[in-house]
Amino acid sequence: MRKPFIAGNWKMNKTVAEGVALAAGLRETLTGVVDIELAVCPTATVLSAVRDVLDGSNIGVGAQNMHWKASGAFTGEISPPMVKELAQYVIIGHSERRQFFGETDETVNCKLEAALTYGITPIVCIGESLEQNKAGETVAFVGRQIRGAFAGVSAADAVKVVLAYEPIWAIGSGLTATPEDADRIIRVAIRDVLVELYDVAVAEAIRVQYGGSVNAENMATFIVMPNIDGALVGGASLKVDSFTAIVKNALAALRV
């Protein structure tokens, strides 16, 4: 049984003071939630302060990116040991990183292996553009991303990975895939490919979040889909009320 996992990606938002206030509010409103794994992913400058606020709580902390090298002449980057000091999770290969900062399937693979080496849970993002979706290329494209991300990764390590299917055309646009379409894509483009790479047991063990304009109103419809194990939430994770509502609506749907 895969434990649902909802994570908030704060992106390039929140100062230290704002991040501390948001984290403190979430700690208060989400205390006692144990049936869903929870995490927030602040920007790097806010990680330490948010970690301190959430220490000992039921909400984990994730970084939004990291380099695959332990140290070196990589100005502006943070290394796996640096992330390990402050966070349990790291987002890898988000579509914005791929679009604006040159992330490739190869660098995603390097970062994935580095995260596993350092005991950090990777949240690996995959997803297609609107053009690819309209052209019927979603399954082939997402499948290539999966094969690239998991290249050389053992079955024992693969089950430690969290995937986030984020159709690029749905991020911040107000558009979403239907729950049925998202579930189908996750099954045929992700789980079926994982069966090819490993086996059914591994494919069924890996958690897959949905990450395209998730909000309190639609969360319940996604969380009940058999192949969707939670959400990677963007804008709706920036306020206590909206992120709390997402989590609580998911809980209510799972208990029906």
C-alpha positions as CSV (number, residue, x, y, z in Angstrom):
1,M,0.0,0.0,0.0
2,R,1.5,3.3,-1.1
3,K,1.3,6.1,1.4
4,P,-0.1,9.3,-0.1
5,F,2.3,12.2,-0.3
6,I,1.5,15.9,-0.7
7,A,4.3,18.4,-1.0
8,G,4.2,22.1,-1.5
9,N,6.7,23.7,-3.9
10,W,7.0,27.3,-2.9
11,K,9.1,28.1,-6.0
12,M,10.8,31.6,-5.9
13,N,8.5,32.9,-3.2
14,K,8.7,33.9,0.5
15,T,11.4,35.7,2.5
16,V,12.7,34.1,5.6
17,A,10.1,35.9,7.8
18,E,7.3,34.9,5.4
19,G,8.5,31.3,5.1
20,V,8.7,31.0,8.9
21,A,5.2,32.4,9.3
22,L,3.8,30.0,6.7
23,A,5.6,27.0,8.1
24,A,4.4,27.8,11.6
25,G,0.8,28.2,10.4
26,L,1.0,24.8,8.6
27,R,2.5,23.1,11.7
28,E,-0.5,24.3,13.7
29,T,-3.3,23.5,11.2
30,L,-1.9,20.1,10.0
31,T,-0.8,18.7,13.3
32,G,-2.0,15.1,13.8
33,V,-2.2,14.3,10.1
34,V,-0.5,10.9,9.8
35,D,-2.3,9.2,7.0
36,I,-0.7,11.5,4.4
37,E,3.0,12.2,4.2
38,L,3.6,16.0,4.1
39,A,6.4,18.3,3.0
40,V,7.1,21.8,2.0
41,C,9.9,22.9,-0.4
42,P,11.1,26.5,0.2
43,T,13.8,28.3,-1.7
44,A,17.4,27.6,-0.6
45,T,17.7,30.8,1.5
46,V,14.7,29.9,3.6
47,L,15.4,26.2,4.1
48,S,17.3,26.5,7.4
49,A,14.7,28.7,9.1
50,V,11.8,26.5,7.9
51,R,13.6,23.4,9.0
52,D,13.9,24.8,12.5
53,V,10.2,25.7,12.6
54,L,9.1,22.2,11.5
55,D,11.6,20.2,13.4
56,G,9.8,17.4,15.3
57,S,6.6,17.9,13.4
58,N,4.7,15.8,10.9
59,I,5.8,18.0,8.0
60,G,9.1,17.3,6.2
61,V,11.3,19.8,4.3
62,G,12.6,19.6,0.8
63,A,14.9,21.6,-1.4
64,Q,13.9,22.7,-4.9
65,N,17.1,21.7,-6.6
66,M,20.7,20.6,-6.1
67,H,23.8,19.8,-8.0
68,W,25.0,16.2,-8.3
69,K,28.6,17.0,-7.2
70,A,29.5,17.0,-3.5
71,S,31.6,20.2,-3.9
72,G,33.3,22.2,-6.5
73,A,33.4,25.3,-8.7
74,F,29.7,25.6,-9.4
75,T,28.8,29.1,-8.4
76,G,25.2,29.5,-7.3
77,E,24.6,25.7,-6.8
78,I,24.0,23.7,-3.6
79,S,25.4,20.3,-3.1
80,P,23.9,17.0,-1.8
81,P,25.7,17.3,1.6
82,M,24.4,20.9,1.9
83,V,20.8,19.7,1.2
84,K,21.2,16.7,3.5
85,E,21.9,19.1,6.4
86,L,18.6,20.9,6.0
87,A,16.1,18.7,4.1
88,Q,14.8,15.1,3.6
89,Y,13.6,15.6,0.1
90,V,14.8,17.4,-3.1
91,I,12.8,18.2,-6.2
92,I,14.6,17.2,-9.4
93,G,13.9,18.1,-13.0
94,H,11.0,20.4,-12.4
95,S,9.7,21.7,-15.8
96,E,10.8,25.2,-14.9
97,R,14.3,23.9,-14.4
98,R,14.2,22.1,-17.7
99,Q,12.7,25.1,-19.5
100,F,14.8,28.0,-18.1
101,F,17.9,26.4,-16.7
102,G,18.9,23.7,-19.2
103,E,18.0,20.6,-17.2
104,T,18.1,17.4,-19.3
105,D,17.3,13.8,-18.7
106,E,21.0,13.2,-18.2
107,T,21.4,15.8,-15.5
108,V,18.2,14.6,-13.9
109,N,19.7,11.1,-13.7
110,C,22.9,12.5,-12.2
111,K,20.9,14.4,-9.5
112,L,18.7,11.4,-8.8
113,E,21.7,9.1,-8.2
114,A,23.3,11.7,-6.0
115,A,20.2,12.1,-3.9
116,L,20.0,8.4,-3.4
117,T,23.6,8.2,-2.5
118,Y,23.2,10.8,0.2
119,G,19.9,9.4,1.5
120,I,17.7,12.2,0.3
121,T,14.3,11.3,-1.2
122,P,14.1,12.6,-4.7
123,I,10.9,14.0,-6.1
124,V,11.5,13.6,-9.9
125,C,9.3,15.7,-12.2
126,I,8.2,14.5,-15.6
127,G,5.6,15.9,-18.0
128,E,4.8,17.0,-21.5
129,S,4.1,20.4,-23.2
130,L,0.8,21.4,-24.7
131,E,2.1,20.8,-28.2
132,Q,3.3,17.3,-27.3
133,N,-0.1,16.6,-25.6
134,K,-2.1,17.8,-28.6
135,A,0.2,15.8,-31.0
136,G,-0.4,12.6,-29.1
137,E,3.2,12.4,-28.0
138,T,2.6,12.3,-24.3
139,V,3.1,8.6,-23.6
140,A,6.3,8.4,-25.7
141,F,7.8,11.6,-24.3
142,V,7.1,10.9,-20.7
143,G,8.3,7.3,-21.2
144,R,11.6,8.7,-22.5
145,Q,11.9,10.9,-19.4
146,I,11.3,7.9,-17.1
147,R,14.0,5.8,-18.9
148,G,16.4,8.7,-18.7
149,A,15.9,9.4,-15.1
150,F,16.2,5.8,-14.0
151,A,19.2,4.8,-16.2
152,G,21.6,2.7,-14.1
153,V,19.4,2.9,-11.0
154,S,18.9,-0.4,-9.2
155,A,15.5,-1.8,-8.2
156,A,16.4,-1.4,-4.6
157,D,17.0,2.3,-5.1
158,A,14.2,2.9,-7.6
159,V,11.5,2.2,-5.0
160,K,12.9,5.1,-2.9
161,V,12.1,7.6,-5.7
162,V,8.9,9.7,-5.7
163,L,7.7,10.8,-9.2
164,A,5.6,13.9,-9.9
165,Y,3.7,13.9,-13.2
166,E,3.3,17.5,-14.1
167,P,1.8,18.3,-17.5
168,I,3.6,21.5,-18.3
169,W,0.6,23.0,-19.9
170,A,-1.3,22.8,-16.7
171,I,1.2,24.5,-14.4
172,G,0.0,27.9,-13.3
173,S,-2.4,28.1,-16.2
174,G,-5.6,27.2,-14.3
175,L,-5.9,24.2,-16.6
176,T,-5.7,20.6,-15.3
177,A,-5.7,17.2,-16.9
178,T,-8.9,15.3,-16.0
179,P,-8.3,12.9,-13.1
180,E,-9.0,10.0,-15.5
181,D,-6.5,11.3,-18.1
182,A,-3.8,11.9,-15.5
183,D,-4.4,8.4,-14.1
184,R,-4.2,6.8,-17.5
185,I,-1.0,8.6,-18.5
186,I,0.6,7.6,-15.2
187,R,-0.3,4.0,-15.8
188,V,0.8,3.7,-19.4
189,A,3.6,6.2,-19.6
190,I,5.1,5.7,-16.1
191,R,4.1,2.5,-14.4
192,D,4.1,0.4,-17.6
193,V,7.6,1.7,-18.4
194,L,8.8,0.9,-14.9
195,V,7.5,-2.6,-15.3
196,E,9.8,-2.9,-18.4
197,L,12.7,-1.4,-16.5
198,Y,12.2,-3.4,-13.4
199,D,9.1,-5.5,-12.6
200,V,5.5,-5.1,-11.5
201,A,6.4,-5.0,-7.8
202,V,8.8,-2.0,-8.3
203,A,6.3,-0.3,-10.6
204,E,3.6,-0.6,-8.0
205,A,5.8,0.5,-5.1
206,I,6.8,3.8,-6.5
207,R,4.6,6.8,-5.6
208,V,3.5,9.2,-8.3
209,Q,2.1,12.6,-7.4
210,Y,0.1,14.8,-9.8
211,G,1.4,18.3,-10.2
212,G,-0.7,20.5,-12.5
213,S,-2.7,23.3,-10.9
214,V,-3.8,21.3,-7.9
215,N,-6.2,23.1,-5.6
216,A,-8.6,22.5,-2.7
217,E,-11.5,22.0,-5.1
218,N,-9.9,19.3,-7.4
219,M,-7.6,17.5,-5.0
220,A,-10.2,15.0,-3.9
221,T,-10.9,13.9,-7.5
222,F,-7.2,13.2,-8.1
223,I,-6.3,11.4,-4.8
224,V,-8.9,8.7,-5.3
225,M,-7.5,7.6,-8.7
226,P,-5.7,4.2,-8.4
227,N,-2.4,5.4,-9.9
228,I,-2.2,8.9,-8.2
229,D,-0.6,9.0,-4.8
230,G,-0.8,12.6,-3.9
231,A,0.3,16.0,-5.3
232,L,3.1,18.4,-5.9
233,V,1.4,21.6,-5.2
234,G,2.6,25.0,-6.5
235,G,0.7,28.3,-6.0
236,A,-1.9,26.8,-3.7
237,S,0.9,25.8,-1.2
238,L,1.8,29.5,-0.5
239,K,-1.1,30.1,1.9
240,V,-1.9,28.2,5.1
241,D,-5.6,28.0,4.3
242,S,-5.3,26.7,0.8
243,F,-2.6,24.1,1.5
244,T,-4.4,22.9,4.6
245,A,-7.7,22.6,2.6
246,I,-5.9,20.5,0.0
247,V,-4.6,18.1,2.6
248,K,-7.9,17.9,4.5
249,N,-9.9,17.4,1.4
250,A,-7.6,14.6,0.3
251,L,-7.9,13.0,3.7
252,A,-11.7,13.1,3.5
253,A,-11.8,11.6,0.1
254,L,-9.5,8.8,1.1
255,R,-11.7,7.9,4.0
256,V,-14.9,7.6,2.0
